[in-house]
Amino acid sequence: MKEIAIELSDSLASKQLLKILSIGGKITKAPSEMSIMLNGLRYYCMEVTMDSESYIIQGFEKEAVLLYNNAMSFLADKNRF
């Protein structure tokens, strides 16, 4: 499993998610809630799979919110059709 770590100042997690999904990847694990760490930071972590390889995409604070919203929107759209 490969891990894609996102720093607080980066805004790449959502772009990475969308890129992986656009080239045939699938969301394999996406918690329905965001986590709050003991230090109070918001955190979101999900797994996507592409070509039999799993990747972890994670974000903190604002990036966690964006990643969570994008994942939930994608899954909701997928379930509509």
C-alpha positions in Angstrom: 0.0 0.0 0.0 1.4 3.4 -1.0 0.7 6.4 1.2 0.2 9.9 -0.1 0.8 12.4 2.8 -0.6 15.9 2.5 0.9 18.8 4.5 -1.3 21.4 6.0 -0.3 24.0 3.4 -0.8 21.7 0.4 -4.0 21.5 -1.6 -3.2 18.3 -3.6 -5.2 15.5 -1.9 -8.5 16.3 -3.7 -6.7 16.7 -7.0 -4.9 13.4 -6.5 -8.2 11.7 -5.7 -9.9 13.1 -8.8 -6.9 12.2 -11.0 -6.8 8.6 -9.7 -10.5 8.2 -10.2 -10.4 9.7 -13.7 -7.9 7.1 -14.9 -9.9 4.1 -13.6 -9.2 4.1 -9.9 -11.9 3.3 -7.3 -12.6 4.4 -3.8 -12.2 1.3 -1.7 -12.5 2.7 1.9 -13.9 6.1 2.7 -15.1 6.7 6.3 -18.5 8.5 6.5 -17.1 10.9 9.1 -14.1 13.0 9.6 -11.9 12.3 12.6 -10.7 14.8 15.2 -7.3 14.0 16.5 -6.4 14.4 20.2 -4.7 17.7 19.5 -7.9 19.0 17.9 -6.9 18.8 14.2 -9.4 17.5 11.8 -8.2 14.5 9.8 -9.5 12.5 6.9 -8.0 9.4 5.4 -9.3 7.2 2.6 -8.1 4.3 0.4 -8.3 4.2 -3.4 -7.3 1.3 -5.6 -5.9 1.3 -9.1 -4.4 -1.5 -11.0 -4.5 -3.8 -7.9 -2.5 -1.3 -5.9 -3.9 0.5 -2.9 -3.1 4.1 -2.1 -3.9 6.1 1.1 -4.8 9.7 0.6 -5.0 11.8 3.7 -5.5 15.4 4.7 -5.5 17.6 7.7 -7.7 20.6 8.6 -9.0 22.4 5.4 -7.6 19.8 3.2 -9.4 17.1 5.2 -12.7 18.9 4.7 -12.1 19.3 1.0 -11.1 15.6 0.6 -14.1 14.4 2.7 -16.5 16.6 0.7 -15.1 15.4 -2.6 -15.2 11.8 -1.6 -18.8 12.0 -0.3 -19.9 13.8 -3.4 -18.3 11.3 -5.7 -19.9 8.4 -3.8 -23.3 10.0 -3.7 -23.2 10.7 -7.5 -22.0 7.1 -8.1 -25.0 5.8 -6.1 -27.5 7.9 -8.0 -26.9 6.2 -11.3 
